[in-house]
Amino acid sequence: MSAFGTSKGAQNAFIRFPGRKAVVIVLSNRATMNAQELAERLAARLFTK
């Protein structure tokens, strides 16, 4: 499950990994930041063996 969103001047990303009992959440107050990409990169690092 994942959710990505933006509002004025902010971006966020929420990725849930139920099988791993884990969640990656990125909150940013910068409109130029790609929160989804950062969340996916963090998840890949965390769950790579």
VENCORSUL-V200269 format. One line per field, one symbol per residue. phi: phi as a letter, one per 20 degrees, with the letter a starting at -180 (. if undefined). A space follows every 50 residues. Layout:
phi->???
This chain:
phi->.bbcbcbgmbcbbccdcgfdlbcdccdbddfeeeffffffffffffdee
